Amino acid sequence: MTGATLTVDTSGRILNWTPDAEALLGYSPVEAIGQSIELIIPPHLRGRHHAGFGRYVQTGVSHLPEVAISPAMHKTGTIVKLQISVRPVYDGSQKIVAVEARMSLLPAGAE
């Protein structure tokens, strides 16, 4: 999957935010890096995301399909539907140290 990329550490802090992520969600890298990933998670999904993210960084096991469809919150407050694919980032000892997400807008009529 091509598109916007962001990287989040195991505590949920944004480490990397590409220009494509800015174009997709409105936040500049300066605004997004260092913030919680909850910046783009709609409020009603934050608890579920927090639980699933915590499990994923501990186990590396995702209950999501390879490409998931998920709502995200644009800087304007608008909810946008995205295709998201995540993968773990490992250190030399094979411990998960971050999660990389690739995102793109869901094509019209693709639901």
Buried (B, 14 or more C-beta within 10 A) or exposed (E): EEBBBBBBBBEBBBBBBBEBBBEBBBBEBEBBBEBBBBBBBBEEBEEEBBEBBEEBBEEBEBEEEEEBEBBBBEBEEEEBBBBBBBEBBEEEEEEBBBBBBBBBBBEEEEE
